[in-house]
């Protein structure tokens, strides 16, 4: 790669560098590829390493780069679409579901969850833990709360705990006719347990998607899914396939 000197521009130098780097990521690097070290990159673009770090941090914030412990800075995969407002409804664990089931337990949930489920605050509910992974990296963690009343025949199933128990709970849930679902999205900060599951630092920005599943005129299940804000984007409608990429030259002007 040749050396590129940055011209004098009215915007901060690191921001212009971020634009140039973004264009280089599109044309010269593939997903998962490790970038050259900071010294080589700073030399290529003729900037101080402090300026380079600012640009890299901005691209990481935008989800273009990932800094992985013991690996270095790599090109991030495309953002995962988080569907909200779609007319296509399905139970968790149905065909085509991209989530991986991890565990399940039966316990009294937080009061806010019990209120959302419209169950007694002392009533145990099944809590299914699931994760979502893309390109080998965790992008979301989910807690799926299912009242015992939604899966009344579960007691006869010989799956006391773990992923097998979680799958059994979901199979029983599918016996109900799904009448509808609604979702709400809010920006939040990763708690310690979420941060560990998502390989982020506590306090990192996340998208929290809460989905209520309706059957028999009541809330049959409640999902609280926490997504890495740097790797996900919200999609609306049934396809969610619309993307617009600005021209890097126009953004740099």
Phi, psi and omega per residue, in radians:
X1 nan 2.394 3.121
X2 -1.371 3.099 3.130
X3 -1.679 2.297 -3.140
X4 -2.050 2.051 3.088
X5 -1.578 2.365 3.123
X6 -1.409 2.349 3.088
X7 -1.389 2.833 3.116
X8 -1.196 2.210 -3.125
X9 -2.308 2.700 -3.103
X10 -1.263 -0.386 -3.125
X11 -1.476 2.869 3.116
X12 -0.958 2.480 -3.077
X13 -1.043 -0.680 -3.106
X14 -1.140 -0.561 -3.128
X15 -1.249 -0.689 3.062
X16 -1.124 -0.711 3.108
X17 -1.090 -0.691 3.101
X18 -1.015 -0.702 3.125
X19 -1.155 -0.750 3.134
X20 -1.144 -0.739 3.117
X21 -1.112 -0.694 3.136
X22 -1.070 -0.716 3.104
X23 -1.143 -0.672 3.113
X24 -1.143 -0.656 3.117
X25 -1.077 -0.650 -3.128
X26 -1.235 -0.609 -2.977
X27 -1.779 -0.384 -2.988
X28 -2.105 -0.246 -3.038
X29 -2.213 2.698 3.105
X30 -1.971 2.869 -3.132
X31 -1.013 2.300 3.121
X32 1.532 -0.175 -3.118
X33 -1.251 2.465 -3.123
X34 -1.491 2.291 3.119
X35 -1.296 2.708 3.011
X36 -1.018 2.848 -3.121
X37 -1.202 2.909 -3.050
X38 -1.065 -0.653 -3.122
X39 -1.088 -0.774 -3.124
X40 -1.194 -0.696 3.136
X41 -1.162 -0.723 3.127
X42 -1.086 -0.689 3.121
X43 -1.170 -0.705 -3.134
X44 -1.059 -0.769 -3.051
X45 -1.679 0.013 3.060
X46 1.133 0.706 -3.131
X47 -2.231 2.855 3.051
X48 -1.254 2.681 -3.124
X49 -1.120 -0.515 3.099
X50 -1.116 -0.693 3.099
X51 -1.154 -0.727 3.124
X52 -1.066 -0.773 -3.121
X53 -1.067 -0.691 3.112
X54 -1.059 -0.741 -3.127
X55 -1.176 -0.725 3.128
X56 -1.139 -0.692 3.113
X57 -1.111 -0.662 3.124
X58 -1.150 -0.749 3.136
X59 -1.182 -0.569 3.066
X60 -1.171 -0.724 3.121
X61 -1.083 -0.602 -3.134
X62 -1.410 -0.104 3.126
X63 1.498 0.189 3.108
X64 -1.446 -0.491 -3.119
X65 -2.206 2.728 3.028
X66 -2.292 2.355 3.061
X67 -1.796 1.982 -3.042
X68 -1.932 2.275 -3.112
X69 -1.021 2.289 3.106
X70 1.335 -0.030 -3.117
X71 -2.031 -0.916 -3.086
X72 2.161 -2.798 -3.141
X73 -1.628 2.132 -3.102
X74 -2.107 2.798 3.087
X75 -1.318 2.200 -3.075
X76 -1.345 2.621 3.045
X77 -1.242 2.921 3.095
X78 -1.009 2.653 -3.140
X79 -1.108 2.538 3.100
X80 -1.426 2.322 3.110
X81 -1.359 2.225 3.072
X82 -1.856 1.843 -3.021
X83 -1.354 2.160 3.011
X84 -2.332 2.624 3.121
X85 1.275 0.295 3.121
X86 -1.486 2.676 3.100
X87 -1.566 -0.091 -3.137
X88 -1.569 1.919 -3.088
X89 -1.874 2.476 3.110
X90 -2.738 2.602 3.078
X91 -1.178 2.608 2.991
X92 -1.013 2.404 -3.137
X93 1.515 0.030 3.105
X94 -1.263 2.984 -3.133
X95 -0.953 2.348 3.137
X96 1.542 -0.058 3.119
X97 -1.158 2.304 -3.066
X98 -1.637 -0.004 -3.088
X99 -1.440 2.590 3.077
X100 -1.831 2.175 -3.116
X101 -1.392 2.300 -3.052
X102 -1.981 -0.813 -2.983
X103 -2.824 2.970 3.103
X104 -2.747 2.452 3.017
X105 -2.497 2.918 3.141
X106 -2.031 2.009 -3.064
X107 -2.744 2.862 3.073
X108 -1.289 2.170 -3.102
X109 -1.428 3.098 3.038
X110 -1.085 2.681 -3.094
X111 -1.014 -0.649 -3.129
X112 -1.122 -0.629 3.111
X113 -1.224 -0.786 3.123
X114 -1.027 -0.707 3.120
X115 -1.140 -0.707 3.134
X116 -1.164 -0.592 3.115
X117 -1.420 -0.177 -3.096
X118 1.019 0.671 3.092
X119 -1.953 2.955 3.105
X120 -1.153 2.518 -3.096
X121 -1.163 -0.309 3.116
X122 -1.774 0.109 -3.098
X123 -1.526 2.131 3.103
X124 -1.144 2.556 3.054
X125 -2.275 2.741 3.073
X126 -1.365 2.258 3.084
X127 -1.996 1.914 3.135
X128 -1.686 2.239 3.112
X129 -1.803 2.249 -3.141
X130 -2.345 2.813 3.119
X131 -2.373 2.763 3.095
X132 -2.219 2.261 -3.050
X133 -2.210 2.445 3.016
X134 -2.396 2.373 -3.105
X135 0.898 0.637 3.087
X136 1.374 0.062 -3.099
X137 -2.024 2.393 3.095
X138 -1.231 2.313 3.139
X139 -2.102 -0.246 -3.121
X140 -2.784 2.644 3.053
X141 -2.301 2.444 -3.054
X142 -2.257 2.475 2.930
X143 -1.984 2.081 -3.102
X144 -1.954 1.992 -3.066
X145 -1.722 2.196 -3.089
X146 -2.289 2.006 3.133
X147 -1.103 2.667 3.109
X148 -1.068 -0.526 -3.139
X149 -1.146 -0.358 3.128
X150 -1.432 -0.351 -3.117
X151 -2.323 1.092 -3.010
X152 -1.147 -0.410 -3.085
X153 -1.634 0.174 -3.058
X154 -1.209 -0.459 -3.036
X155 -1.039 -0.433 -3.125
X156 -1.501 0.042 -3.090
X157 -1.659 2.250 -3.094
X158 -1.512 1.317 3.086
X159 -2.597 1.444 -2.970
X160 -1.148 -0.540 -3.062
X161 -2.821 -3.142 3.050
X162 1.318 -2.890 -3.070
X163 -1.101 -0.604 3.137
X164 -1.095 -0.721 3.102
X165 -1.120 -0.735 3.134
X166 -1.063 -0.770 3.125
X167 -1.136 -0.631 3.107
X168 -1.125 -0.728 3.099
X169 -1.040 -0.794 -3.125
X170 -1.136 -0.693 3.114
X171 -1.070 -0.735 3.125
X172 -1.171 -0.639 3.111
X173 -1.065 -0.620 -3.107
X174 -1.162 -0.238 3.102
X175 -1.205 -0.396 3.095
X176 -1.383 2.633 3.069
X177 -1.512 2.055 -3.136
X178 -1.274 2.090 -3.102
X179 -1.660 -0.365 3.138
X180 2.958 3.008 3.080
X181 -2.681 2.674 3.057
X182 -2.431 2.641 -3.064
X183 -2.275 2.647 3.039
X184 -2.328 2.530 -3.096
X185 -2.204 2.406 3.047
X186 -2.529 2.659 3.087
X187 -1.483 2.352 -3.137
X188 -2.485 -3.000 3.105
X189 -2.076 2.438 -3.078
X190 -1.172 2.220 3.008
X191 -1.349 2.986 -3.054
X192 -0.999 -0.786 -3.108
X193 -1.218 -0.669 3.079
X194 -1.134 -0.758 -3.123
X195 -1.040 -0.723 3.130
X196 -1.127 -0.768 -3.131
X197 -1.159 -0.538 -3.074
X198 -1.738 0.071 -3.135
X199 1.001 0.789 3.090
X200 -2.225 2.972 3.070
X201 -1.469 2.568 3.056
X202 -0.960 2.415 -3.116
X203 1.622 -0.126 3.113
X204 -1.109 2.576 -3.120
X205 -1.154 2.395 3.113
X206 -2.405 2.781 2.993
X207 -1.841 2.189 3.138
X208 -1.863 2.021 -3.120
X209 -1.909 2.021 3.122
X210 -1.820 2.155 -3.093
X211 -2.148 2.273 3.123
X212 -1.879 2.206 3.136
X213 -1.801 2.251 -3.026
X214 -1.891 2.289 3.034
X215 -2.628 2.478 -3.128
X216 0.965 0.584 3.078
X217 1.279 0.279 -3.120
X218 -2.488 3.000 3.080
X219 -1.358 1.923 -3.092
X220 -1.579 -0.366 3.130
X221 -2.830 2.681 3.141
X222 -2.368 2.183 3.137
X223 -1.900 2.299 2.998
X224 -2.104 1.784 -3.070
X225 -1.882 2.249 -3.128
X226 -1.895 2.047 -3.094
X227 -1.885 2.504 2.978
X228 -1.128 2.129 -3.096
X229 -1.160 -0.415 -3.105
X230 -1.455 -0.146 -3.089
X231 -2.129 0.060 -3.041
X232 -2.266 2.739 3.058
X233 -2.454 2.571 3.122
X234 -1.376 2.445 3.069
X235 -2.189 2.576 -3.106
X236 -2.210 2.690 -3.088
X237 1.502 -2.993 -3.036
X238 -1.529 -0.357 -3.111
X239 -1.876 -0.750 -3.127
X240 1.132 0.407 -3.023
X241 -1.675 0.121 -3.077
X242 -1.430 2.210 3.080
X243 -2.361 2.471 3.081
X244 -2.218 2.173 3.123
X245 -1.956 2.109 3.115
X246 -1.216 2.655 3.080
X247 -1.254 2.114 -3.124
X248 -1.001 -0.575 -3.136
X249 -1.156 -0.669 -3.141
X250 -1.208 -0.666 3.130
X251 -1.173 -0.473 -3.094
X252 -1.493 -0.233 -3.090
X253 -1.354 nan nan
